[in-house]
């Protein structure tokens, strides 16, 4: 898949996402962020996720995107490129991102989110438009450029462009009211 937006727009939308998550974490108390079963959208039927769990979920997609950009530069296809399109493996990513971070404290997880978000913004920000539109040096089934590969991991439907939080918390004000 080819990138549907240019690098500057992708970075702008990603920064809106990161600012929205930061604003929400500033607004919520630790208890509200760790309270079970507060995320009602975009989760599997058997999940009772807290905001902390959602944060782990958001982190995993950004981590895989950073790794995929780095692998692309080194001429390798990251496993997530194909995995996100497979329903079974996509489910494993979804559950795995949360399970992999369950042992972290809330503070550790917030720190990881900030660090990974900054790293992803740096990675995309450092690309030229030509780099954004560059073809892979490895075979792929579909014609893809780097921006398209990034979108393939980060912007799977029904996500809006570079915005993952609204899938799970479509109305932040209503979410905050539901916690209080």
Buried (B, 14 or more C-beta within 10 A) or exposed (E): BEBEBEBEBBBEBBBBBBEBBBEBBEBBEEEBBBBEEBBEEBBEEEBEBBBBBBBBBBBBBBBBBBBBBEBBBEEEBBBBBEBBBEEEBBEEBBBBBBEEBEEBEBEEBBEBBBEBBEBBBEBBEEBEEEBBBBEBEEEBEEEBBBBBBBBBBBBBEEBEBBBBBBBBBEEBEEBBEEBE
